[in-house]
């Protein structure tokens, strides 16, 4: 890992070459050989480091799964205790955890959309569900075509209007696979 010079509380990321504030870099404490406590900053900014980790994860996905399964085998008691503690939670807490994960995924996703974008989409779809073509004038769900949980963006180009039934049955499935499962594509 290369180190870049820190000047005036800023440093250059070795990946994107942009000069950024130190708060934009991961840091960690360490002890020098003289016994003094100090802080080191990563050479990549948080955005570049995150992109690098994700690229490695998707490139070595089978390796990541094997590492995870091996850890679970070695720590079977810990996994059982965690699952038992989760099952003991009240349903409201489980729902809170679920929605918290969704909020975190949305905050990590790029892009945003407005009510105007939803209104435009409703007009383009003529007030009908994108999947089953039923009227959605009274109740509808705004669905991400490529789910945020699967790396989709949170912008207007990744949205469609679905009826509640279609959206709940689609969940975070790939749109094409879901349509094939429901006989809408061959």
Secondary structure, 3 states (H helix, E strand, C coil): CCCCCCECCEEECCCCCCEEEHHHEEEEEEECCCCCEEEEEEEEEHHHHHHHHHHHHHHCHHHHHHHHHHHHHHCHHHHHHHHHHHHHCCHHHHHHHHHHHHHHHHHHCCCCCCHHHHHHHHHHCCCECCCCCCECCCCCEEEECCCHHHCCCCCHHHEEEECHHHHHHHCCCCHHHHHHHCCCCC
